[in-house]
Amino acid sequence: MATIVSTLFISLDGVAEVDPAWHFPYFDEHMGAAVGEDYEDVDVLLLGRVTYDSFAGAWPGREAAGGEDAGFATTLGDTRKVVATRGTQDLGWRNAEAAPDLLTAAAALQADPVLGKVLVPGSISVVRQLIAAGLLDELRLLVHPVLVGGGDRLLQCGDAAAHLRLLGSETYPTGVVRLRYAVGAAPVAQSYDDVADKVPGASTD
């Protein structure tokens, strides 16, 4: 079975709709290495249509230009890309295929015994739907030390809570924190009475 992994750049107040003005000042070799690790051994990219259009509008040109990022651009082009879209037009980039039903496609990828890692870069709406359907295995966040106020958040008002288990964390010199979580079950329910003996100053008698 494949593992479905999400990777997101996100602000400290939960905005995952990246603005270059607050993202790129924090991008350094440490973040570059983290992104490189996210893309290691990826069999399939699962993308929302907006993210796909952004990728397809930039990376083929960078590959053709032959600059410093051409190698990564070639890797993206060579990787199978499953795009959540109901559109019927040509997606215009090699190895890209449309998936009209996101959750059906994601479940099929996850169950495929030949695949190892399915990466969801960006694609906030896709990530929300995968979490709600119990189809996301791992959530990777590069948390920027900035409060941006407006923008699309990972979870919106009305979305169900998602319980996470921390797998690892790293802090970079820029103040960016990389957090890796498994999406899992809720902890055992407790009330204040259950934890009253642990509050500051509680009697130990």
Disulfide bonds with the S-S distance in Angstrom:
none
